């Protein structure tokens, strides 16, 4: 199940249940972080990858703004590091 938030909501969002963090409105743009390996279609029957993936999508006003992307990536990495979440 995907959850979409704004960057402003990142500080107050519980990241413990998330195993993928994407930049953009969907999970097709830029993956910033992936936790433990998520089973793929080849590993499981059809449809189960999405059942096992708990994605957080971060919306940016301008995803082509390299400085904004770098800033968000640093925030995500810092927050996950403090939580002890490797990825």
Buried (B, 14 or more C-beta within 10 A) or exposed (E): EBEBEEBEEBEEEEBEEBBBBBBBBEBEBBBBBBBEEBEEEEEEEEEBBBEEBBBBBBBBEEBEEEEBBEEBBEBBBEBBEEEEBEB
